[in-house]
Amino acid sequence: MKKLLFVTIDSLGNDLIEKSNAKFIKEILKNGNTIKNVKTAFPSLTTPMMTTILTGKYPFEHGIYSNSVYDFEKNKVIGKLRDIKVPTISEILMEKGYKTLSVQHFMLENRCDKYIQIDGSKPENNTNSIIKELDQKNYDAIFTIYQSVDSIGHKYGAMSKKRINELEKVDSELERLYEYLNKKWGDFLLVINSDHSMSSFENHSDFSIIEFMEKFGFKGDFYEPGNEIPENLDYIIIRQPTVQIYLISKKAKILKKNIIKDLNEIEDIAEVYDQIKLKELKNEHLCDIAYTLKRGYTNNISNILLKIRKFGYHGTFEENNAIISFYENGIKKENLKGYDLTIILNKTLEHLELSIN
C-alpha cells in the first residue's frame, strides 16, 4: 500500500511562488508531475473549491455551491456547508483499506478515520499536530490544509511582503513534515495543490446593488448566516466577491431579464451570470443572478483603506492561477497544462495505482 501526504495550500498561485524563496515547493514543482495555471471551478471560494479538490466533481455534482447559500424553504442563509453528495478521496481510500487522517482539511470532518481541528493561523500547528498523531498511531493517508497564506493575503494584500514571508514559513514546515514522513514511511506520494490564487483590491466602486434594486421598487438587503430574514422581501443578497442574488417575490422573478439587462450596463460590473452562464460554469444551482465587479474593484473597502494598503481577494471568475504537483521517487517529471481542479482526485488515485470501483 503506497502512503499519501495530500497538502492543500489555501489561495496559493504561481505568482506568489515566483516572488518567494519557497525552495522546497519550487523543487517539488520542478521535479514532480506538475500542472500549473490550473483552472478553478466557479466561484473560486474556499468551501466549494476544497470540495471540488476532494471529490473530483464540479459544484453542481458535489452540491457545495458557495461558501454560503440561501435556503428558500427555510428562509435563511446557510454557511459552513458540509452536505457533500458524492464520495471524497478519503472515503474512497478508506474503502481500499487506508487509515486516513485529516488535519484542518475541514470538508473531511466525519469523512476520515480521524479529524483534528487546529488553529490554522500558524503553519507549524499543522506539522506539529500531524507528527504528534503519527508518533502515537499509524496512518496511510494524511490530508491537511495550510490556511495562513490565505488569511494573511486577505489582510495585507495578495503580493505583500507579509504574505510572501508566510508562504516561506509554510514551505519550511512542509519540508519538515516531508523529512519526518520520509524517515517514518520511506517513499510516499506527495500531492501539493491549491484551491485558487488571489488578486488585490485597488479601486473602490460606488455601485450599490441595493439602490439599483430600489429603482425596480424591490425590497431586500444583504444577509449572512445567522441573520434573521424578514418575510415579504423581493430578494436577498449574499455579499461575496461573486455577489449572489436570490429573487423571492413573483414581481422580482417576472422582471429577472430586466434586472440582468440593466446590470450589464453598469460600468463597474465585469460580468453578469444568468442561469445559462451558471450552467456553463457547472454551478447552475448557485443563485438566480450573480455578478462580479471589474478586476481589482470593491465596494466593501473604502478608498482611505485602499490607499494605506492593498487587500487580497478571490471568489471571482479570474482566480484561475492554482497549482498541482504529484511527487515521489521515480515519478515522471512533467509539466502539464489545460486541467482544472477536478483532475486532482483521479491523478492521485492513478499515482497510488488505485481505481474507483
N, C-alpha and C positions, 0 to 999 in steps of 0.2 A: 504494500500500500504506500503510494507516494504522498508525502506530507505536503501541506499547503499553508503558506502565510499570505493572506489576502488583505492588502492595505489600501484604503481609500484616503486620499489627502484632499480635504474639502476645499474646493474652489482653486485648485492648482492648474495653472495654464503654462504653456511653453514659454510665454513672455517672461513670467516670473522666474522660471528655472534659469533662463539665459542670463538674467540680471544678477542671479545669486551665485554663491560659491557652494552650492549643494553638490559636493563632489560625489557622494555615494549615489544619489538619484541620477546624476548625469552619467555615471558609469553604467548603471543598470539600463538606462535608455540607450546608451551607445552599444552595449553588448547583448542586449536582450532581443526578444521578438517583440518589436516596438511599433505602436501605432500612434502617430502624432496628429494634431489638429482634429481630434475626434469630435464628431457631431453629437450634441446633446439631444435629448427629447425636448418637448415643449410643455410648459415653460421651464426654464433651467433653474428651478428651485430645488432646495436640498432634498426634501422628502420624496417627491416623485422621481428625482434623478437617482437617489440611493436605491429606490425600489426597482428602477429600470436596470441598474447595475446588477442587482442581486437576483433578478428574475429573467433577464434577457428579453423582457417584454416592454411594449410601449404602454403609456398610461391607460389607454382605452382597454387594454387587456388586463393589466395588473390591478386597476381600479383605484390607484392613488393619483388623483388628477392634479393636485397642487398641494401647497403647504396647508392651506385652509380652503374649505368649500362651504357653500350654503346648502342646507338641507331643507327643501321646500316643505316636506311633510311635517318636520319638527319645528319649522320656522326658527332655525338657529344656525349660526356659523360654527362649524366643527373644525378643530385643529388637531394636531398630533394624530394624524390618520395612520392606522395600523392594519386595517382590514384588507390585507393583500388577497387577491382572488386566485393566485397561481402559486406553485411551489417556488421557494427560494433555493439558491445554490446550497445553503446549509442543510435544508431538508432533503435535497437530492443526495447530498453526500452522506447524511445520516442513514438513508435507505441503503447506501452502499457499505455501511458498516463503520463509517467515520465517527469519531468522537469530536464534536465541534465546540469551539469556544468563541464567543463574541465579546470584545471589549469596546464599548461605545458605538459599535455598528448597530444603531438603535432599532432599525427595521427587522433585526433578527431576534429581538427580545421575544421569548416564548417560541422561537423557531430554531433553537440550537440546544445543545446539551447544557450549556451554562452561559448566562449573560451577566456581564459586570458593567454597571454604570459608574463612571468616574467623572471627576472634574476635568473637562476637556480643554481647559484654558492653558494647561501646561503639558507639553508633549511627553515629558518624562513620566507622567502619570500612566500613559498608555503602556510604555515599555516596562515600567516597574510592575504594573498590575499583571501583565502577561507573564513576566518572568516569575513573579511570586506564585501565580497559579500553576505554572508548569513545574515549579520546584516541588509542588505537592501532588500533582495529578498529571497523567498523560493525556494529551490531545493529539489528534491527527490533522486538524484544520483549525486555523485561527483567523478570525476576521476582526479588523479594527479600523476605526476612523480617527485620523489626526485632524482635529477641528480648528485648532488655534490660528492657522493661516487664514481661514475664512473670517473669524471674528476680528482679528487684527486689521484685516483689509477693510471691513465694514467701517471700522472706527477711524482709521488713519489714511486709507486710500489704497487702491489696487497695486500701485508700484512704489509705495512708500518705503523708506529705509527700514522702518519697524517691521513691515511685512516681509521684506527680504531677509532680515535677521531671523524672523520667526521660522521661515522655511529652512534656514540653515540649522536652527535648533532641531526641527523635525528631522532633517537629514541626519544629524548626529545620532538622534535617538533611534532612527530606523536602522542605521548601520550597527548600533549597539545591539539591537534586537536580532538583526541578521546574524551577527557573530555568535550570540548566545545560542540561537537555534541551530547554527551550523555545528556547534560542539555537541548539542543535545540530540539532534536529529540526523546529522550528516547532511547529505544532499537533499534539497527540497525545492518545491516550486514557489517562487516569489512572484506575486502579482501586485503591481502598483498601478493604481488608477485614480482618476479624479472625476468628479461629477459635473463640473463646468469650470469655466475660468471666471475672471472678474474684470469689470471696467470701472472707470471713475466718473462720478458726477462732476460736471464742470460748469453747468449752466442751470439757472433757476428758470422755471416756466411759470407764468401767471395763469395758465389754463386751469379752470375749475370745472370738474365734471358735475358738481352739484349745481352750479349756476347754469351750466349747459342744459341739464335735465329740467331745470325750473322753467326754461323757455318753452318746454312742451307742456307745462302745467303739472309736472310729475313731482311727487313727494317721495323722498328717500334720503339715504345717508350711507356713510361708511360704517361697517360693523366688523368686530373682531370676535374670536371665540370668547364666550363668557358674557358678551353684551346681551342685554335684554332687547329684543326687537319688537317694536310696536306692531299692532295689526293694521291692516288697511294701507300699507305702503304700496307705491307703484313699482319700486325697485329697491334693491340693496346692492352695495358695492363692497368688495374686499380690496383693501389697499395693499397691493403688492406691485413690484415693478411692472409685471403684466397685469394691468387692472382688470378685475373680473366683475362684470355687470350681470345681475340676475333680474330679469323682468318678471314682476309678480302680478300686477293688475292686468285686466283684459285690455284696457286702453293702451297700456305701455306695450303689450305684445303686438297689438294691431299696428302701432307706429314703429315697430322694430326697424323696418327698412329705412324709414326717415331718419331715425337715430344714427344708423350706420352711415347713411349718406352724408349727414351733417358732420359727424365725427371725422370722416375722411377729408373734410375741408378745413379742419383745424391745423394751422401751420406747425404747431409744436408736436403734433402726433405723427409718429413714423409709420405705424401700421394699425389697421383695424381688422379684427378677426371675427367673421361671421361663422355660422355653423359649417359652411363648406370649407373655409380655410382651416377651421379647427379639426375637421375630419381629415383633411390632407396632412395635418400635423400629428395625426393619430391621437388626438385628445378631444374628441367631439363632445364629451360629457363635462368639460371644464365649466362652462357657463353659457349664457345666451350671447353675449358680446364681450370681447376683450380688446384692449388696445395697449400699445406701448408708446411712450414718448420717444422723441429722437434720441439717438445715442448721446450719452453724456448729460441729458436733461433730467431734472427732477422738479417736482413741486412739493416735495416733503422737506426740503432743506433750504434755509434762507441764503440769500446772496452773501450776507455777512459771514456766515459759517463757511461758505464755499471759498471765500477769499482767504480765510485762515488756513484751511487745509482741504484736500480732496477726500471725498468719501467713496468707498468701494461699493459696488452693487452688482447684482446679477438677477436673473429672472426674466430677461427679455429674450427676443429671438436671436440675439447676437453673441451669446456667451458659448461659442462652439469650440473654443481652443483648449479642449481637455486632452488628457494623456492616458495611455495604457501601455504597460510593458510586462512581458512574461519572461522570467529569468530563472535559469538553473544551469548547472554544469552540462555542457554538451548541447544546449538548446541552439536552434538555428538562429544566428544573428541576422536580423531582417528588419527593414523599415517599411511599414505598410501604410497605405492611405485609403481613404474612401469608406471608412467604417463609422458607425455610431455606437453608443453605449450598449446596445443590445448584444454586441459581439462578445462582451466580456465573459458571460456565463459559458457559452459554447466553447470558446477557445480555452478557458480554464479547464473544462472537462476534457477537452481534446489533449491538452498537455498532461493531464492526470491519467490519460489513457482510459477514460471512462466515457460512457454514453448514457443518454437518457432513455429509460425503458419506454 
